[in-house]
């Protein structure tokens, strides 16, 4: 797994162009719901098999609002926080969830594979 904090539009554009599975977590550093969701995401990431070539990116929606807005616009999804977004290697959004939808069971249901291009949409 590779970790990337998204702190600029350039960072976002580089992540968008990667040919890897991408998981983006947008959160507010002052929100207790964001904190709880981040703990669940961390637990899920720790459980992933080592062969999953996943890029994990985080966005502070307060400190880097323009990045968060660009993600919503470019992916044609509603901005929320906290929000988790999973994209396949081709840049398709496989899943997005916010607030209490970000649960271990929902994340495990993604069934990511190392050679994955597409999975079912939720």
NORBEL-V650730 format. One record per residue. N is the residue number from 1. PHI is phi in degrees with one decimal (NA if undefined). PSI is psi in radians with two decimals (NA if undefined). D_FIRST is the distance of its C-alpha to the first C-alpha in Angstrom with 2 decimals. Layout:
# NORBEL-V650730
n={N:N}
phi={PHI:PHI}
psi={PSI:PSI}
d_first={D_FIRST:D_FIRST}
This chain:
# NORBEL-V650730
n={1:2:3:4:5:6:7:8:9:10:11:12:13:14:15:16:17:18:19:20:21:22:23:24:25:26:27:28:29:30:31:32:33:34:35:36:37:38:39:40:41:42:43:44:45:46:47:48:49:50:51:52:53:54:55:56:57:58:59:60:61:62:63:64:65:66:67:68:69:70:71:72:73:74:75:76:77:78:79:80:81:82:83:84:85:86:87:88:89:90:91:92:93:94:95:96:97:98:99:100:101:102:103:104:105:106:107:108:109:110:111:112:113:114:115:116:117:118:119:120:121:122}
phi={NA:-117.1:-108.1:-138.8:-76.6:-96.1:-118.0:-154.9:-61.7:-60.7:-58.6:-61.9:-62.9:-65.3:-63.6:-60.4:-84.6:-69.1:-98.2:-136.7:-67.3:-122.7:-124.7:-113.4:-119.9:-101.5:-151.3:-102.0:-70.6:-112.0:-103.1:-65.7:-68.3:-61.0:-60.7:-63.9:-63.9:-63.0:-61.6:-67.3:-61.8:-58.2:-62.7:-63.7:-59.7:-63.7:-87.1:-69.0:-61.9:-61.0:-76.4:-73.0:-91.2:-108.5:-103.9:-106.8:-126.1:-122.1:-133.1:-82.3:-70.9:-87.4:-72.9:-134.3:-57.3:-64.0:-70.3:-60.2:-67.2:-64.4:-60.6:-59.6:-66.1:-65.4:-94.4:57.3:-127.7:-70.5:-73.0:-143.8:-152.0:-71.2:-147.7:-117.2:-133.7:-115.9:-120.6:-82.2:-63.7:-90.7:90.8:-78.2:-77.1:-86.8:-160.6:-142.7:-145.8:-135.0:46.8:-81.8:-74.7:-82.4:-124.6:-54.4:-62.5:-65.9:-68.7:-64.2:-66.6:-64.2:46.9:-66.8:-125.8:-64.5:-106.9:-72.4:-112.6:-145.7:-131.1:-65.5:-94.1:-113.2}
psi={2.49:2.37:2.34:2.00:2.33:1.88:0.03:2.85:-0.63:-0.76:-0.78:-0.78:-0.68:-0.75:-0.74:-0.57:-0.14:2.51:0.96:2.85:2.30:2.37:2.10:2.29:2.01:2.27:2.78:2.27:-0.13:0.11:2.17:-0.52:-0.68:-0.75:-0.81:-0.75:-0.69:-0.68:-0.71:-0.72:-0.80:-0.76:-0.75:-0.79:-0.70:-0.45:-0.17:2.49:2.57:-0.47:-0.16:2.02:1.41:2.44:2.15:2.16:2.51:2.62:2.19:1.89:-0.27:-0.88:-0.45:0.96:-0.69:-0.57:-0.78:-0.74:-0.66:-0.69:-0.85:-0.78:-0.87:-0.58:-0.07:0.83:2.72:2.37:2.29:2.85:2.22:2.73:2.40:2.39:2.26:2.25:2.53:-3.12:-0.40:0.00:0.11:2.42:2.06:-0.62:2.53:2.45:2.70:2.84:-2.09:0.01:-0.32:1.52:2.67:-0.79:-0.70:-0.70:-0.73:-0.52:-0.25:-0.47:0.97:2.49:2.66:-0.49:0.37:2.38:-0.65:2.53:3.11:2.65:2.63:NA}
d_first={0.00:3.76:6.63:9.99:13.26:15.62:18.95:20.91:21.77:20.68:17.08:17.31:18.95:16.34:13.58:16.20:16.85:13.43:13.66:10.32:9.83:9.81:10.22:12.65:14.33:17.74:19.71:22.81:22.78:26.27:25.91:25.86:24.62:21.55:21.01:21.40:19.11:16.34:16.91:16.64:13.36:11.96:13.65:12.30:8.58:9.70:11.52:9.12:9.67:7.58:8.71:7.20:5.76:4.97:5.71:6.93:10.33:13.31:16.95:19.91:22.57:25.38:24.36:22.94:25.05:25.44:21.73:21.78:24.95:23.68:20.78:23.45:25.81:23.61:22.21:25.67:24.69:26.42:25.01:24.50:23.09:21.16:19.50:16.36:15.83:13.83:14.38:14.37:14.02:17.63:17.30:19.11:18.67:18.11:18.58:19.45:20.74:22.28:23.76:24.46:22.99:19.52:19.87:17.87:20.06:19.50:15.70:16.05:18.57:16.08:15.63:12.58:12.87:11.10:14.19:14.83:16.84:18.60:19.00:21.83:22.36:23.16}
